[in-house]
Amino acid sequence: MKKLFAFILCSMFLLNIQAQQQKFSPEKFESDLVSYITKEANLSQQEASQFFPIYKEMREKQRSLFSQQRNLAKNKPQDEKGCLKSIKERDQIDIDLKMLQKTYHEKFLKILPASKVYDILKAEDRFHRRMMSNWENKRHVSRKARH
């Protein structure tokens, strides 16, 4: 019985260490995203080489807007006027994000058929949902290992 308990305790300790060592890598994330979209949307080499530079440009602009959103959400303004200003700024960023999407979707449609752009958008959504689910599962396992 003591050996079983020691084995379980050691396994949980090793799982916790492994979870802590697996840090997020933006480069791996981007690489996995590109591979996933390419496969799921069945992009040819030529299509991928035309699409991804534009896509990466869009993602950089989106990241900038997401950063602005995070900065606004960090601290609650001290008064009503500040809160109103913050709400309006957040709303404007949401609008800017949608306009950015629309602009880039139109660019995508100039180089790819609509069916491929549709498949790309669906693949991107699925990829992000899967990644979020994986992160949640890893966090859940990590929490269990600590307790």
N, C-alpha and C positions, 0 to 999 in steps of 0.2 A: 504494500500500500504506500509506503514511504517513497519507493522508487517511482510509482505512478505519479504521486503528487510532485515529486522533484522534476519529473519529465514534463509535466504540464506547466509547472512554474517556469522552467527553462525555455520551453517552447514559446510561452507568452512573452518572456523577456526578449527572445530573439526576434519575434514578430514586431515588437515595439521598436527595437533597434533598426530593423530593416525599414519600417515605415518612416522613421526619422531620417534615414539616409537617402531616401528617394525624394529628392527636392525637385521642385518644378523647374523645367528647362524650357524657356521660351523657344529656343531653336528646335528642340525636339517636338514641341507642340506644333509649331509652324510646319515642320517637315511632315509630321503625321497628318495634319490638316490637308496639306497639298496632295499627299498620297491618297488620302481617303476621297477627296473631291475628284481627283483624276480618275480613280477607279469607279466610283459610284456614278459619275456623270459620263463615264466612258469617253473621256477626252483623248484625242489623238495627241501625239507628241507636238505636232504643229499647233493644234488648238491650245494645248497647255502652255506652250511657249508664248502665245499671243495673249492668253487670258491672265496668267498669274502675275505678270508685272503690273497690270492695271488693278487687279484684285489686291495686291500688296499695297499699292498706293492708297486704295480706298481704306484698307485696314489701318494704315498709319494715321490717316485723318480721323477715323473712328476712334482710335486709341486716344487721340488728343481730346476729342469731345468727351469720352468716358472719363478721362482724367479731370476735366473741368467739372463734370458731374460729381465725382468723388470729392473734390475739393469743396464744393458747395454743401455736400451732405455731412462733412466732418463736424462743423460747428454750427449750432443753432444761433441765429442772430439774437441779439439782446432785446430788441423791441419790435413792435408791429411793422414799422416801416422797413426794417431790415428783413423781416420774415417775408413781407410782400415782395421785396426786391429779389430775394432768394428764390421764391416760387416762380416769379416771372423769368428769371435767368434759367432755372431748370426747365421750364416749359420751352423756352427758346432753344435750349440745347437739344431737347427731344425733337423739335421741329427741324433743327439743323441736321440731326442724325437722319431723319427720314428724307430730307431733301438730298443729302449726300448719297443715301442709298438709291434714290430715284435717279440721280445723275449718273451714278456708276452702273446701275442696271441698264440704262440707255447705252452707255459705252459698251457694256458686255454684248448687248443685242446687235451692235454694229459689227462685231467680229465672230459671233456665234449664233446658231439658230436658237429660237426661243425655247425649243424643247431642251436644249443643252443648258441654257441659263436656268430654266426651271429645275432641272435635275441638280445643278450646282447649288441652288438655293436650298433645296430639300436636303442635299447631302451635308451642307454646312450646318443646318439646323440639327440634323441627326448626330453629327460629329460632336457638336457642343453639348447636346443632351447626354450623350454617352460619356463624355469627359467629366461632366458635372456629376453624373451618377458614379463613375469610378472614383472620383475624389471623395464623394460622400461615403462610399463603401470603405475606402482606405481610412478615412477619419474615424469611421465607426469601429473598424477593426483595431485601429490604434488606441482608441478610447477603451475598448474592452481589454486590450492587453495591459493597459496601465492600471486597471482596477483589479 
